[in-house]
Structure formats: C-alpha cells, structure tokens
Amino acid sequence: MSPTLGSLFSGIGGIDLGFERAGFKTIWQVETDSYCRKILERHFPNAERFEDVRSVGKQNLKYADVIAGGFPCQDISIAGRRDGIGGGRSGLWREMARIIRELRPKFILVENVAALLNPIVRSGWVEPAAIGRILGDLAEIGYDAEWRVISASDIGAPHLRERVWIVAYNREERIQRLFPQEIQKVEAFSWCKNVRRVEDLRGRSDLPEPLFCGASDGIPDWMDRIGALGNSVIPQIPELIARCIYESF
C-alpha cells in the first residue's frame, strides 16, 4: 500500500505531484483559491478537498503519513510588508502547526521563501528569523527537523527560485540526515540547455508538455494562471525529498 500525503496550502499541486511521482498517494488537499482548486480537481480527482485551513483538523481530515505545505510567504518575503510570521497571512503557520499536532503524521514537509532564515529589521525593532518559530513549534509538538535551501537551478532549471525546505519527523524515530548530500540535476530540464531567448525554442522537438497550465488544462483564466504558477514550486524538488522519505518507510 502506498504511503499517504495530506497537502496544506496546496496551490496547483506542485508538491503533491512530486510526492505522487515518488510513490505517495494524495488523500486530501486544502486550498482557498477557487482557480487553484479547479487545477487540483483535474489532476488529483481522487483526493478530498477543503477550502479553509482554519476549519480543518482531526474532525474532518484523515490520517496521512506525510503532511506537506508551503504556508503563505507574503509577511516574510522581502517583496512583502515584512510583518513577520505573526502577520495576517504568514501567521497561518499556526494552523499548520495545529493540524500537525492533531494528526501527528510520520513526516512533515514545510516549504517557504529563503527569507525564512533572515531576521526582519524595521525601524525600532528586530524580529528573529521565522525559522526559529517553526522549529520551536515543531520541537514542542515532538518533532526533530532538518532543513536546506534548494534552488530550482540546483537541479537544472533555468531560474534561481531559492526555497527553504524543512523536513521533520517524530523525535522517537531518530532519523539522521534525510537530505541527500549531493543534489543531482535531473534530465527533466535538458530542454533548457543553451536557451537564452524565446527564439531559441522555435523548432525544437524536445520541449516538455505543460503540466498545470495552457490549453490542455481547459482553464483560460490568464491572470489566475500566472499568479498560481508564481506561487508554486517545481515538482522535481519535492519529488527528490519524497524519494528520500519513501526509502525510510
């Protein structure tokens, strides 16, 4: 039987797709954006879906071996207001922590921007790096954790997109060094070699088919599509992490 994944702040399912490629089964997803839910319904038809992370928990979520999610980054990102992890949107981390406490999965995956590692300095005050709050909450619940910054470019993508990936596991498991020492670049991005301009793509026969956007999805909302892609992750990174987790079962 395949190990199971529960997805919070699912977006268009980039993390979920990576885990399914590694052999996991997505059993539920929580996503507030209606456009993103259309994408999830199309690509994960067998998963249960919920709209509001604040209204779910042990009363309506099934146990999952892994709970994964990238809570909103707007209050942490250097492009945002920098209100910190207690802000109106990034503060939803407390709901993720609550759900973890209630369901107690075997593993947890948290994704967020690299600014998670940096303190927020504003006139008159300094807020410690948000990762301290996350690790402290996980420790209080009973989980050890390790983390690493992995960029899209680390595995061969043509863009940087730095993200912090935190993997936590029950302290009683005493798992050590889950992350691989070396990040292996994958052939999925071989199509982008030597691409410098749009014109370089014309006439090529090795371009990948779109997974989440474009005419094949049958969803024409252009601005919603751009926003959803901007908030997503490339599936190859969670797939790499998921394969490491899978081997520990």
Secondary structure, DSSP 8 states (H G I E B T S, - for coil): ---EEEEES-TTSHHHHHHHHTT-EEEEEE---HHHHHHHHHH-TTSEEES-GGG-STTT----SEEEE----TTTSTTS----TTSTTGGGHHHHHHHHHHH--SEEEEEEEGGGGS-EEETTEEE--HHHHHHHHHHHHTEEEEEEEEEGGGGT-SS--EEEEEEEEEGGG-----S-SS----GGGGGGTT--SGGGGTT-S-----SSSSGGGT---HHHHHHHHHT---THHHHHHHHHHHHT-
